[in-house]
């Protein structure tokens, strides 16, 4: 089966978040199962390609306009990648979605409609023609619309990685998509004086998926549906929750080059050496206390409003417990400044406002617990990394966290992590208070919980099999 994964991000070529990691891993897993999966994304500035890639020229129609584009065929980690080249739209800009000062590019609707139109053109006139378009998040939603306008040829699968980002644009920009107002009304993308691309994909895709079973149910509710819950409920029979996998080649305490020593579930005591190394590196005292780690975007979604909010923030209360804490990440300036101030007041807090892959691996390897108080979490990766490293996740009862973390039962010695209930400052503090007590009084139980987590596996091969079933369903075949 020939499947084109259409995306705005693909690791290692272009990454702004977890989307690029997920698409790259899925493409590789699909190919190991015999699917001719290829990836289409823009060629952004600074993206290096082989000296003599195969070049395909394609005329791309958007309404009454036809534009020529070049498709560069390259291979990345054994995955065929098609790079859409357009110097003005992609090649001359440093960012994927935003300027260097974090403002959206004003022509994003046209840029990503062009990407989507290229995907549709490849399916109709390319030298290699996909049988299914698998589109990812709002930047590729127009590909679903172009297919639907043509009667659903080729069939489309659309994956929602984060419903909070919907691709909403002023209605007056509609002509840049090459879609008339009448067509837009029929495709149901107009809401008031705006265009909502994600809404259009939800309404028109042949099949919808999202990145965990629990998130698939959550987005049907007003709390998590961001205004699309009614449509998602109506299309519930066409919505699948498929849990992401994780990369065990990259995140493995047995081989991780970022760790000072390696360990397995059988040699778990060596994790203490990683902890001591991390404490020393971060300038934190080693007093036999539990070390709590966070590697996160410092934004409201990740629970920073609960930890660092203006009223009753949880973090100062946490730091008065018998624990040590290290935080790594960047995000909203108000949270960055608050954390820096707090670190100057509490010697048991180390804050690193940066992106540091080496330190991220050290935190996963050296921390005793990993805190994720997310307000919503479609899938989440850090809790999976934590389980692989014997670092016990402490998480909110949200989305993919529910599907990957098994709640600890102290009496049975079962489970892999702890849930924060309720998700309030008081709830976080009381949960961590109980955990600190367990850590200091029940070391055997803590080791058992670590071992339970390290034995869990979340494989992309499993996700790929589920996606292959989706492709077969929309094609109406079993091959």
C-alpha positions as a Markdown table, in Angstrom:
| # | Residue | x | y | z |
|---|---|---|---|---|
| 1 | Unk | 0.0 | 0.0 | 0.0 |
| 2 | Unk | 1.2 | 3.5 | -0.9 |
| 3 | Unk | 0.7 | 6.1 | 1.9 |
| 4 | Unk | 1.8 | 9.7 | 1.9 |
| 5 | Unk | 2.3 | 11.2 | 5.4 |
| 6 | Unk | 1.7 | 15.0 | 5.0 |
| 7 | Unk | 3.3 | 17.1 | 7.8 |
| 8 | Unk | 4.8 | 20.4 | 8.6 |
| 9 | Unk | 7.5 | 18.8 | 10.8 |
| 10 | Unk | 9.7 | 15.7 | 10.5 |
| 11 | Unk | 12.6 | 14.9 | 12.8 |
| 12 | Unk | 15.5 | 15.5 | 12.3 |
| 13 | Unk | 14.8 | 17.9 | 9.4 |
| 14 | Unk | 12.3 | 20.2 | 11.0 |
| 15 | Unk | 11.0 | 20.2 | 14.5 |
| 16 | Unk | 9.1 | 22.6 | 16.7 |
| 17 | Unk | 7.5 | 20.1 | 19.0 |
| 18 | Unk | 6.6 | 16.4 | 19.3 |
| 19 | Unk | 4.9 | 16.3 | 15.9 |
| 20 | Unk | 8.1 | 15.8 | 14.0 |
| 21 | Unk | 9.2 | 12.9 | 16.3 |
| 22 | Unk | 5.9 | 11.1 | 16.0 |
| 23 | Unk | 5.7 | 11.4 | 12.2 |
| 24 | Unk | 9.3 | 10.2 | 11.7 |
| 25 | Unk | 8.8 | 7.2 | 14.0 |
| 26 | Unk | 5.5 | 6.2 | 12.5 |
| 27 | Unk | 6.9 | 6.4 | 9.0 |
| 28 | Unk | 9.8 | 4.1 | 9.9 |
| 29 | Unk | 7.5 | 1.6 | 11.7 |
| 30 | Unk | 5.1 | 1.5 | 8.7 |
| 31 | Unk | 7.9 | 0.7 | 6.3 |
| 32 | Unk | 9.1 | -2.2 | 8.5 |
| 33 | Unk | 5.6 | -3.6 | 8.1 |
| 34 | Unk | 5.7 | -3.5 | 4.3 |
| 35 | Unk | 3.8 | -0.2 | 3.7 |
| 36 | Unk | 5.3 | 2.1 | 1.1 |
| 37 | Unk | 5.1 | 5.1 | 3.4 |
| 38 | Unk | 6.7 | 8.4 | 2.3 |
| 39 | Unk | 6.7 | 11.8 | 3.9 |
| 40 | Unk | 5.9 | 15.2 | 2.3 |
| 41 | Unk | 7.0 | 18.4 | 4.1 |
| 42 | Unk | 8.3 | 21.8 | 3.1 |
| 43 | Unk | 12.0 | 22.4 | 2.5 |
| 44 | Unk | 12.6 | 25.1 | 5.2 |
| 45 | Unk | 15.7 | 27.3 | 5.4 |
| 46 | Unk | 18.9 | 25.6 | 6.3 |
| 47 | Unk | 17.6 | 22.1 | 5.5 |
| 48 | Unk | 20.5 | 20.2 | 3.9 |
| 49 | Unk | 19.9 | 17.7 | 1.2 |
| 50 | Unk | 22.2 | 15.3 | -0.8 |
| 51 | Unk | 24.1 | 16.9 | -3.7 |
| 52 | Unk | 22.0 | 15.4 | -6.5 |
| 53 | Unk | 18.5 | 14.5 | -5.3 |
| 54 | Unk | 15.9 | 13.3 | -7.7 |
| 55 | Unk | 13.9 | 16.4 | -8.7 |
| 56 | Unk | 10.2 | 16.3 | -9.8 |
| 57 | Unk | 8.5 | 19.3 | -11.1 |
| 58 | Unk | 4.8 | 19.7 | -10.4 |
| 59 | Unk | 2.1 | 22.2 | -11.4 |
| 60 | Unk | 0.0 | 22.9 | -8.4 |
| 61 | Unk | -3.5 | 24.3 | -8.9 |
| 62 | Unk | -5.1 | 26.5 | -6.3 |
| 63 | Unk | -8.4 | 27.9 | -7.6 |
| 64 | Unk | -7.8 | 29.8 | -10.8 |
| 65 | Unk | -4.0 | 30.0 | -10.2 |
| 66 | Unk | -1.4 | 27.4 | -11.2 |
| 67 | Unk | 2.0 | 27.4 | -9.5 |
| 68 | Unk | 5.0 | 25.4 | -10.3 |
| 69 | Unk | 6.9 | 23.7 | -7.6 |
| 70 | Unk | 9.9 | 21.4 | -7.2 |
| 71 | Unk | 9.8 | 18.2 | -5.2 |
| 72 | Unk | 13.2 | 16.9 | -4.0 |
| 73 | Unk | 13.2 | 13.2 | -3.4 |
| 74 | Unk | 15.6 | 12.3 | -0.6 |
| 75 | Unk | 16.0 | 9.6 | 2.1 |
| 76 | Unk | 16.2 | 10.1 | 5.8 |
| 77 | Unk | 16.8 | 7.2 | 8.1 |
| 78 | Unk | 15.6 | 4.8 | 5.4 |
| 79 | Unk | 12.4 | 6.8 | 5.0 |
| 80 | Unk | 11.7 | 8.3 | 1.5 |
| 81 | Unk | 11.1 | 12.1 | 2.1 |
| 82 | Unk | 9.6 | 14.5 | -0.5 |
| 83 | Unk | 10.7 | 18.1 | 0.2 |
| 84 | Unk | 8.4 | 20.7 | -1.3 |
| 85 | Unk | 10.7 | 23.5 | -2.4 |
| 86 | Unk | 9.5 | 27.1 | -2.6 |
| 87 | Unk | 12.1 | 29.8 | -1.7 |
| 88 | Unk | 9.6 | 32.5 | -1.0 |
| 89 | Unk | 7.2 | 30.5 | 1.2 |
| 90 | Unk | 9.6 | 28.2 | 3.0 |
| 91 | Unk | 13.3 | 28.6 | 2.1 |
| 92 | Unk | 13.8 | 32.2 | 3.0 |
| 93 | Unk | 12.4 | 32.0 | 6.6 |
| 94 | Unk | 14.1 | 30.9 | 9.8 |
| 95 | Unk | 10.9 | 29.6 | 11.5 |
| 96 | Unk | 8.4 | 26.9 | 10.7 |
| 97 | Unk | 5.3 | 28.8 | 11.9 |
| 98 | Unk | 6.5 | 32.0 | 13.5 |
| 99 | Unk | 9.1 | 34.8 | 13.2 |
| 100 | Unk | 12.1 | 34.9 | 15.5 |
| 101 | Unk | 10.0 | 37.0 | 17.9 |
| 102 | Unk | 7.3 | 34.4 | 18.0 |
| 103 | Unk | 4.7 | 36.1 | 15.8 |
| 104 | Unk | 2.8 | 33.9 | 13.3 |
| 105 | Unk | 3.7 | 34.4 | 9.7 |
| 106 | Unk | 0.9 | 36.4 | 8.2 |
| 107 | Unk | 0.7 | 34.1 | 5.1 |
| 108 | Unk | 0.5 | 30.8 | 7.0 |
| 109 | Unk | -2.8 | 30.0 | 5.5 |
| 110 | Unk | -1.4 | 30.3 | 2.0 |
| 111 | Unk | 1.9 | 28.5 | 2.9 |
| 112 | Unk | 0.3 | 25.4 | 4.3 |
| 113 | Unk | -2.5 | 25.4 | 1.7 |
| 114 | Unk | 0.3 | 25.2 | -0.9 |
| 115 | Unk | 1.8 | 22.2 | 1.0 |
| 116 | Unk | -1.6 | 20.5 | 1.0 |
| 117 | Unk | -2.3 | 21.3 | -2.6 |
| 118 | Unk | 1.1 | 19.7 | -3.4 |
| 119 | Unk | 0.0 | 16.5 | -1.6 |
| 120 | Unk | -3.2 | 16.4 | -3.6 |
| 121 | Unk | -1.4 | 17.0 | -6.8 |
| 122 | Unk | 1.1 | 14.2 | -6.1 |
| 123 | Unk | -1.8 | 11.8 | -5.6 |
| 124 | Unk | -3.4 | 12.8 | -8.9 |
| 125 | Unk | -0.4 | 13.5 | -11.1 |
| 126 | Unk | 2.9 | 12.5 | -9.3 |
| 127 | Unk | 5.4 | 10.0 | -10.6 |
| 128 | Unk | 4.6 | 8.1 | -7.4 |
| 129 | Unk | 0.9 | 8.3 | -6.5 |
| 130 | Unk | -0.2 | 7.5 | -2.9 |
| 131 | Unk | -3.4 | 5.6 | -2.4 |
| 132 | Unk | -4.0 | 7.3 | 1.0 |
| 133 | Unk | -3.2 | 10.7 | 2.3 |
| 134 | Unk | -2.4 | 10.7 | 6.1 |
| 135 | Unk | -2.5 | 14.3 | 7.2 |
| 136 | Unk | -1.2 | 15.6 | 10.6 |
| 137 | Unk | -2.6 | 18.6 | 12.5 |
| 138 | Unk | -4.0 | 21.8 | 11.2 |
| 139 | Unk | -1.2 | 22.8 | 8.7 |
| 140 | Unk | -2.2 | 19.8 | 6.5 |
| 141 | Unk | -6.0 | 20.1 | 7.0 |
| 142 | Unk | -6.5 | 21.8 | 3.5 |
| 143 | Unk | -5.3 | 18.5 | 1.9 |
| 144 | Unk | -8.4 | 16.9 | 3.4 |
| 145 | Unk | -10.6 | 19.7 | 2.0 |
| 146 | Unk | -9.1 | 19.4 | -1.5 |
| 147 | Unk | -9.7 | 15.7 | -1.5 |
| 148 | Unk | -13.3 | 16.1 | -0.2 |
| 149 | Unk | -14.1 | 18.7 | -2.8 |
| 150 | Unk | -13.1 | 16.1 | -5.4 |
| 151 | Unk | -15.4 | 13.4 | -4.0 |
| 152 | Unk | -12.9 | 11.9 | -1.5 |
| 153 | Unk | -10.2 | 10.8 | -4.0 |
| 154 | Unk | -7.7 | 10.0 | -2.6 |
| 155 | Unk | -9.1 | 8.9 | 0.7 |
| 156 | Unk | -7.8 | 10.7 | 3.8 |
| 157 | Unk | -6.9 | 9.9 | 7.4 |
| 158 | Unk | -6.4 | 12.9 | 9.6 |
| 159 | Unk | -4.6 | 12.7 | 12.9 |
| 160 | Unk | -5.2 | 15.3 | 15.7 |
| 161 | Unk | -2.0 | 15.6 | 17.7 |
| 162 | Unk | -3.3 | 18.6 | 19.7 |
| 163 | Unk | -6.8 | 20.0 | 19.4 |
| 164 | Unk | -5.8 | 23.2 | 21.0 |
| 165 | Unk | -4.2 | 24.4 | 17.8 |
| 166 | Unk | -6.9 | 24.6 | 15.1 |
| 167 | Unk | -5.5 | 26.8 | 12.3 |
| 168 | Unk | -8.0 | 29.7 | 12.5 |
| 169 | Unk | -7.7 | 32.5 | 10.0 |
| 170 | Unk | -9.7 | 35.6 | 8.9 |
| 171 | Unk | -12.4 | 34.8 | 6.4 |
| 172 | Unk | -11.0 | 37.4 | 3.9 |
| 173 | Unk | -8.0 | 35.1 | 3.4 |
| 174 | Unk | -10.2 | 32.3 | 2.0 |
| 175 | Unk | -9.3 | 33.1 | -1.7 |
| 176 | Unk | -5.6 | 32.2 | -1.0 |
| 177 | Unk | -6.7 | 28.6 | -0.5 |
| 178 | Unk | -8.3 | 28.4 | -4.0 |
| 179 | Unk | -11.7 | 27.6 | -2.4 |
| 180 | Unk | -14.8 | 29.6 | -3.1 |
| 181 | Unk | -17.1 | 30.8 | -0.4 |
| 182 | Unk | -19.8 | 28.4 | -1.6 |
| 183 | Unk | -17.3 | 25.5 | -1.4 |
| 184 | Unk | -16.2 | 26.7 | 2.1 |
| 185 | Unk | -19.8 | 26.6 | 3.3 |
| 186 | Unk | -20.3 | 23.2 | 1.9 |
| 187 | Unk | -17.0 | 21.9 | 3.5 |
| 188 | Unk | -18.1 | 23.5 | 6.8 |
| 189 | Unk | -14.9 | 25.5 | 7.5 |
| 190 | Unk | -16.6 | 28.9 | 8.0 |
| 191 | Unk | -17.4 | 30.0 | 11.6 |
| 192 | Unk | -18.6 | 33.6 | 11.7 |
| 193 | Unk | -15.9 | 35.7 | 10.1 |
| 194 | Unk | -13.2 | 33.1 | 10.4 |
| 195 | Unk | -11.9 | 29.9 | 8.7 |
| 196 | Unk | -11.2 | 26.9 | 10.9 |
| 197 | Unk | -9.0 | 24.4 | 9.2 |
| 198 | Unk | -9.1 | 21.7 | 11.8 |
| 199 | Unk | -12.9 | 21.9 | 11.9 |
| 200 | Unk | -12.9 | 21.2 | 8.2 |
| 201 | Unk | -10.6 | 18.2 | 8.6 |
| 202 | Unk | -12.8 | 16.8 | 11.4 |
| 203 | Unk | -15.9 | 17.2 | 9.2 |
| 204 | Unk | -14.5 | 15.9 | 6.0 |
| 205 | Unk | -11.7 | 13.3 | 6.6 |
| 206 | Unk | -12.6 | 9.7 | 5.8 |
| 207 | Unk | -11.2 | 8.6 | 9.2 |
| 208 | Unk | -10.0 | 10.6 | 12.2 |
| 209 | Unk | -7.4 | 9.5 | 14.7 |
| 210 | Unk | -5.8 | 11.0 | 17.7 |
| 211 | Unk | -2.8 | 10.0 | 19.8 |
| 212 | Unk | -4.3 | 8.1 | 22.7 |
| 213 | Unk | -7.6 | 6.3 | 23.5 |
| 214 | Unk | -8.4 | 8.5 | 26.5 |
| 215 | Unk | -7.8 | 11.8 | 24.6 |
| 216 | Unk | -10.1 | 10.5 | 21.9 |
| 217 | Unk | -12.9 | 10.4 | 24.5 |
| 218 | Unk | -11.9 | 13.6 | 26.2 |
| 219 | Unk | -12.1 | 15.7 | 23.0 |
| 220 | Unk | -15.8 | 14.8 | 22.7 |
| 221 | Unk | -16.5 | 16.9 | 25.9 |
| 222 | Unk | -16.8 | 20.6 | 26.4 |
| 223 | Unk | -13.8 | 20.7 | 28.8 |
| 224 | Unk | -11.4 | 19.4 | 26.2 |
| 225 | Unk | -13.2 | 19.8 | 22.8 |
| 226 | Unk | -12.3 | 23.5 | 22.2 |
| 227 | Unk | -15.6 | 24.1 | 20.5 |
| 228 | Unk | -15.4 | 21.0 | 18.3 |
| 229 | Unk | -16.9 | 18.5 | 20.8 |
| 230 | Unk | -20.3 | 18.3 | 19.1 |
| 231 | Unk | -18.8 | 17.5 | 15.7 |
| 232 | Unk | -16.4 | 15.0 | 17.2 |
| 233 | Unk | -19.3 | 13.3 | 19.0 |
| 234 | Unk | -21.2 | 13.2 | 15.7 |
| 235 | Unk | -18.2 | 11.6 | 14.0 |
| 236 | Unk | -17.4 | 9.3 | 16.9 |
| 237 | Unk | -17.7 | 6.2 | 14.8 |
| 238 | Unk | -14.9 | 7.5 | 12.6 |
| 239 | Unk | -12.6 | 8.5 | 15.4 |
| 240 | Unk | -9.8 | 6.2 | 16.7 |
| 241 | Unk | -7.5 | 6.7 | 19.6 |
| 242 | Unk | -4.1 | 5.2 | 18.7 |
| 243 | Unk | -1.4 | 5.5 | 21.4 |
| 244 | Unk | 2.0 | 6.9 | 20.2 |
| 245 | Unk | 5.0 | 4.8 | 20.8 |
| 246 | Unk | 8.5 | 5.9 | 21.9 |
| 247 | Unk | 12.0 | 5.5 | 20.6 |
| 248 | Unk | 13.8 | 3.0 | 22.7 |
| 249 | Unk | 17.0 | 3.3 | 20.7 |
| 250 | Unk | 17.2 | 7.0 | 21.7 |
| 251 | Unk | 15.8 | 6.7 | 25.2 |
| 252 | Unk | 17.4 | 3.6 | 26.9 |
| 253 | Unk | 19.3 | 3.7 | 30.2 |
| 254 | Unk | 21.3 | 0.7 | 29.1 |
| 255 | Unk | 22.9 | 2.6 | 26.2 |
| 256 | Unk | 22.2 | 6.3 | 26.7 |
| 257 | Unk | 25.5 | 8.2 | 25.9 |
| 258 | Unk | 24.3 | 11.1 | 28.0 |
| 259 | Unk | 24.4 | 9.1 | 31.2 |
| 260 | Unk | 27.7 | 8.8 | 33.3 |
| 261 | Unk | 26.8 | 5.1 | 34.0 |
| 262 | Unk | 24.3 | 2.7 | 32.4 |
| 263 | Unk | 21.8 | 0.5 | 34.2 |
| 264 | Unk | 19.0 | -2.0 | 33.6 |
| 265 | Unk | 16.1 | -3.2 | 35.6 |
| 266 | Unk | 18.6 | -5.8 | 37.1 |
| 267 | Unk | 21.2 | -3.2 | 38.0 |
| 268 | Unk | 18.8 | -0.4 | 39.1 |
| 269 | Unk | 21.1 | 0.5 | 42.0 |
| 270 | Unk | 23.4 | 2.3 | 39.5 |
| 271 | Unk | 20.7 | 4.9 | 39.0 |
| 272 | Unk | 21.9 | 6.4 | 42.2 |
| 273 | Unk | 25.2 | 7.2 | 40.6 |
| 274 | Unk | 23.3 | 9.1 | 37.8 |
| 275 | Unk | 21.4 | 11.0 | 40.5 |
| 276 | Unk | 24.6 | 12.0 | 42.4 |
| 277 | Unk | 26.1 | 13.2 | 39.1 |
| 278 | Unk | 23.0 | 15.2 | 38.3 |
| 279 | Unk | 22.8 | 16.8 | 41.8 |
| 280 | Unk | 26.5 | 17.8 | 41.5 |
| 281 | Unk | 26.0 | 19.2 | 38.0 |
| 282 | Unk | 23.0 | 21.2 | 39.1 |
| 283 | Unk | 24.6 | 22.5 | 42.3 |
| 284 | Unk | 22.0 | 20.8 | 44.5 |
| 285 | Unk | 22.6 | 19.3 | 47.9 |
| 286 | Unk | 22.7 | 15.6 | 48.3 |
| 287 | Unk | 20.7 | 14.9 | 51.5 |
| 288 | Unk | 19.1 | 11.6 | 50.7 |
| 289 | Unk | 15.9 | 13.3 | 49.7 |
| 290 | Unk | 13.8 | 12.4 | 46.6 |
| 291 | Unk | 14.8 | 14.3 | 43.5 |
| 292 | Unk | 11.8 | 15.5 | 41.4 |
| 293 | Unk | 12.5 | 16.4 | 37.8 |
| 294 | Unk | 10.5 | 18.4 | 35.2 |
| 295 | Unk | 11.4 | 18.7 | 31.5 |
| 296 | Unk | 8.6 | 20.8 | 30.0 |
| 297 | Unk | 7.4 | 23.7 | 28.0 |
| 298 | Unk | 6.7 | 26.4 | 30.6 |
| 299 | Unk | 3.2 | 27.1 | 29.5 |
| 300 | Unk | -0.3 | 27.0 | 31.0 |
| 301 | Unk | -1.2 | 23.7 | 29.3 |
| 302 | Unk | 1.6 | 21.9 | 31.2 |
| 303 | Unk | 0.3 | 23.0 | 34.6 |
| 304 | Unk | 2.6 | 26.0 | 35.1 |
| 305 | Unk | -0.4 | 28.1 | 36.2 |
| 306 | Unk | -1.0 | 25.7 | 39.1 |
| 307 | Unk | 2.7 | 25.6 | 40.0 |
| 308 | Unk | 3.5 | 29.2 | 39.5 |
| 309 | Unk | 0.2 | 31.0 | 39.4 |
| 310 | Unk | -0.7 | 34.4 | 41.0 |
| 311 | Unk | -2.8 | 32.9 | 43.7 |
| 312 | Unk | -1.8 | 29.9 | 46.0 |
| 313 | Unk | 1.0 | 28.6 | 43.8 |
| 314 | Unk | 2.0 | 25.0 | 44.5 |
| 315 | Unk | 5.7 | 25.3 | 43.9 |
| 316 | Unk | 6.8 | 27.2 | 47.0 |
| 317 | Unk | 4.8 | 24.7 | 49.1 |
| 318 | Unk | 6.5 | 21.8 | 47.3 |
| 319 | Unk | 9.9 | 23.2 | 48.0 |
| 320 | Unk | 9.1 | 23.2 | 51.8 |
| 321 | Unk | 8.7 | 19.4 | 51.6 |
| 322 | Unk | 11.8 | 17.2 | 52.1 |
| 323 | Unk | 12.6 | 17.0 | 48.4 |
| 324 | Unk | 15.0 | 18.5 | 45.8 |
| 325 | Unk | 13.8 | 19.7 | 42.4 |
| 326 | Unk | 15.2 | 20.4 | 39.0 |
| 327 | Unk | 13.3 | 22.1 | 36.2 |
| 328 | Unk | 14.4 | 22.4 | 32.5 |
| 329 | Unk | 12.4 | 24.2 | 29.8 |
| 330 | Unk | 11.5 | 27.4 | 28.1 |
| 331 | Unk | 8.1 | 29.1 | 27.5 |
| 332 | Unk | 6.1 | 32.0 | 28.7 |
| 333 | Unk | 8.2 | 34.8 | 30.2 |
| 334 | Unk | 6.1 | 35.2 | 33.3 |
| 335 | Unk | 6.8 | 31.5 | 34.3 |
| 336 | Unk | 10.5 | 31.8 | 33.4 |
| 337 | Unk | 10.9 | 34.8 | 35.6 |
| 338 | Unk | 9.0 | 33.3 | 38.4 |
| 339 | Unk | 11.1 | 30.2 | 38.4 |
| 340 | Unk | 14.3 | 32.1 | 38.3 |
| 341 | Unk | 13.2 | 34.2 | 41.3 |
| 342 | Unk | 12.1 | 31.1 | 43.2 |
| 343 | Unk | 15.5 | 29.4 | 42.5 |
| 344 | Unk | 17.3 | 32.3 | 44.1 |
| 345 | Unk | 15.2 | 31.8 | 47.3 |
| 346 | Unk | 15.2 | 28.0 | 47.6 |
| 347 | Unk | 18.5 | 26.1 | 47.6 |
| 348 | Unk | 16.7 | 22.9 | 46.8 |
| 349 | Unk | 15.5 | 24.1 | 43.4 |
| 350 | Unk | 17.6 | 24.2 | 40.3 |
| 351 | Unk | 16.1 | 26.0 | 37.2 |
| 352 | Unk | 17.5 | 25.8 | 33.7 |
| 353 | Unk | 15.7 | 28.1 | 31.2 |
| 354 | Unk | 17.0 | 26.6 | 28.0 |
| 355 | Unk | 16.7 | 23.6 | 25.6 |
| 356 | Unk | 19.4 | 21.1 | 26.6 |
| 357 | Unk | 19.1 | 17.5 | 25.2 |
| 358 | Unk | 22.0 | 16.3 | 27.4 |
| 359 | Unk | 20.4 | 17.6 | 30.6 |
| 360 | Unk | 17.0 | 16.3 | 29.6 |
| 361 | Unk | 18.5 | 12.8 | 29.4 |
| 362 | Unk | 20.3 | 13.2 | 32.7 |
| 363 | Unk | 17.1 | 14.3 | 34.4 |
| 364 | Unk | 15.2 | 11.3 | 33.1 |
| 365 | Unk | 18.1 | 9.1 | 34.3 |
| 366 | Unk | 18.8 | 10.7 | 37.6 |
| 367 | Unk | 15.5 | 11.9 | 39.0 |
| 368 | Unk | 13.5 | 9.7 | 41.4 |
| 369 | Unk | 10.2 | 11.2 | 40.3 |
| 370 | Unk | 9.0 | 13.1 | 37.2 |
| 371 | Unk | 6.2 | 15.7 | 37.7 |
| 372 | Unk | 3.7 | 16.3 | 34.9 |
| 373 | Unk | 0.6 | 18.2 | 36.2 |
| 374 | Unk | -0.7 | 18.9 | 32.6 |
| 375 | Unk | -4.2 | 20.4 | 32.2 |
| 376 | Unk | -4.5 | 18.3 | 29.1 |
| 377 | Unk | -2.0 | 15.9 | 27.5 |
| 378 | Unk | -3.0 | 14.3 | 24.2 |
| 379 | Unk | -0.4 | 11.6 | 24.6 |
| 380 | Unk | 2.8 | 12.8 | 26.3 |
| 381 | Unk | 6.3 | 11.3 | 25.9 |
| 382 | Unk | 8.1 | 12.2 | 29.0 |
| 383 | Unk | 6.1 | 9.9 | 31.2 |
| 384 | Unk | 7.1 | 7.1 | 28.8 |
| 385 | Unk | 10.8 | 8.1 | 29.0 |
| 386 | Unk | 10.5 | 8.2 | 32.8 |
| 387 | Unk | 9.1 | 4.7 | 33.0 |
| 388 | Unk | 11.9 | 3.4 | 30.8 |
| 389 | Unk | 14.5 | 5.0 | 33.1 |
| 390 | Unk | 12.9 | 3.8 | 36.4 |
| 391 | Unk | 11.9 | 7.4 | 37.2 |
| 392 | Unk | 8.4 | 7.3 | 38.7 |
| 393 | Unk | 5.9 | 9.6 | 37.0 |
| 394 | Unk | 3.6 | 11.8 | 39.0 |
| 395 | Unk | 0.9 | 12.9 | 36.6 |
| 396 | Unk | -2.5 | 14.4 | 36.1 |
| 397 | Unk | -5.4 | 12.1 | 35.2 |
| 398 | Unk | -5.5 | 13.4 | 31.6 |
| 399 | Unk | -5.3 | 12.0 | 28.1 |
| 400 | Unk | -2.4 | 9.7 | 27.3 |
| 401 | Unk | -1.1 | 9.9 | 30.8 |
| 402 | Unk | -4.1 | 7.7 | 31.8 |
| 403 | Unk | -3.2 | 5.2 | 29.0 |
| 404 | Unk | 0.5 | 4.9 | 29.9 |
| 405 | Unk | 0.7 | 5.2 | 33.7 |
| 406 | Unk | -0.8 | 2.5 | 35.9 |
| 407 | Unk | -1.8 | 3.9 | 39.3 |
| 408 | Unk | 0.3 | 2.5 | 42.2 |
| 409 | Unk | -1.5 | 0.1 | 44.6 |
| 410 | Unk | 0.7 | 0.2 | 47.8 |
| 411 | Unk | -0.8 | -3.0 | 49.3 |
| 412 | Unk | -0.2 | -5.1 | 46.1 |
| 413 | Unk | 3.0 | -3.4 | 45.1 |
| 414 | Unk | 1.5 | -3.0 | 41.6 |
| 415 | Unk | 1.5 | 0.1 | 39.3 |
| 416 | Unk | 4.0 | 2.4 | 37.7 |
| 417 | Unk | 3.2 | 5.9 | 38.9 |
| 418 | Unk | 1.0 | 8.3 | 40.9 |
| 419 | Unk | -1.9 | 10.4 | 39.8 |
| 420 | Unk | -2.6 | 13.9 | 41.2 |
| 421 | Unk | -6.2 | 14.2 | 42.5 |
| 422 | Unk | -7.5 | 16.8 | 42.5 |
| 423 | Unk | -5.4 | 18.8 | 40.0 |
| 424 | Unk | -5.1 | 21.8 | 42.3 |
| 425 | Unk | -2.2 | 23.3 | 44.2 |
| 426 | Unk | -3.4 | 21.5 | 47.3 |
| 427 | Unk | -3.7 | 18.3 | 45.3 |
| 428 | Unk | -0.2 | 18.4 | 44.0 |
| 429 | Unk | 1.3 | 19.3 | 47.4 |
| 430 | Unk | -0.5 | 16.5 | 49.2 |
| 431 | Unk | 0.3 | 13.9 | 46.5 |
| 432 | Unk | 4.0 | 14.8 | 46.8 |
| 433 | Unk | 3.8 | 14.8 | 50.6 |
| 434 | Unk | 2.7 | 11.2 | 50.5 |
| 435 | Unk | 5.3 | 10.3 | 47.9 |
| 436 | Unk | 8.1 | 11.8 | 50.0 |
| 437 | Unk | 7.0 | 9.8 | 53.0 |
| 438 | Unk | 6.9 | 6.6 | 50.9 |
| 439 | Unk | 10.4 | 7.3 | 49.5 |
| 440 | Unk | 11.9 | 7.8 | 52.9 |
| 441 | Unk | 10.1 | 4.9 | 54.7 |
| 442 | Unk | 9.5 | 2.2 | 52.0 |
| 443 | Unk | 12.6 | 1.9 | 49.7 |
| 444 | Unk | 11.7 | -1.7 | 48.7 |
| 445 | Unk | 8.3 | -0.5 | 47.4 |
| 446 | Unk | 9.9 | 2.4 | 45.5 |
| 447 | Unk | 12.2 | -0.1 | 43.8 |
| 448 | Unk | 9.3 | -2.4 | 42.9 |
| 449 | Unk | 7.5 | 0.5 | 41.3 |
| 450 | Unk | 10.6 | 1.5 | 39.3 |
| 451 | Unk | 11.0 | -2.1 | 38.1 |
| 452 | Unk | 7.3 | -2.2 | 37.1 |
| 453 | Unk | 7.7 | 0.8 | 34.9 |
| 454 | Unk | 10.9 | -0.3 | 33.3 |
| 455 | Unk | 9.2 | -3.5 | 32.1 |
| 456 | Unk | 6.5 | -1.6 | 30.3 |
| 457 | Unk | 6.8 | -1.1 | 26.5 |
| 458 | Unk | 5.1 | 1.4 | 24.2 |
| 459 | Unk | 6.1 | 0.3 | 20.6 |
| 460 | Unk | 5.6 | 2.2 | 17.4 |
| 461 | Unk | 5.2 | -1.1 | 15.7 |
| 462 | Unk | 1.9 | -1.5 | 17.6 |
| 463 | Unk | 0.8 | 2.0 | 16.5 |
| 464 | Unk | 1.7 | 1.3 | 12.9 |
| 465 | Unk | -0.5 | -1.9 | 12.8 |
| 466 | Unk | -3.4 | 0.2 | 14.0 |
| 467 | Unk | -2.8 | 2.9 | 11.4 |
| 468 | Unk | -2.5 | 0.2 | 8.7 |
| 469 | Unk | -6.0 | -0.9 | 9.7 |
| 470 | Unk | -7.2 | 2.7 | 9.2 |
| 471 | Unk | -5.6 | 2.9 | 5.8 |
| 472 | Unk | -7.3 | -0.4 | 4.7 |
| 473 | Unk | -10.6 | 0.8 | 6.1 |
| 474 | Unk | -10.6 | 4.0 | 4.0 |
| 475 | Unk | -9.4 | 2.2 | 0.9 |
| 476 | Unk | -12.0 | -0.5 | 1.4 |
| 477 | Unk | -9.5 | -3.3 | 1.0 |
| 478 | Unk | -7.5 | -5.8 | 3.1 |
| 479 | Unk | -4.2 | -5.8 | 1.2 |
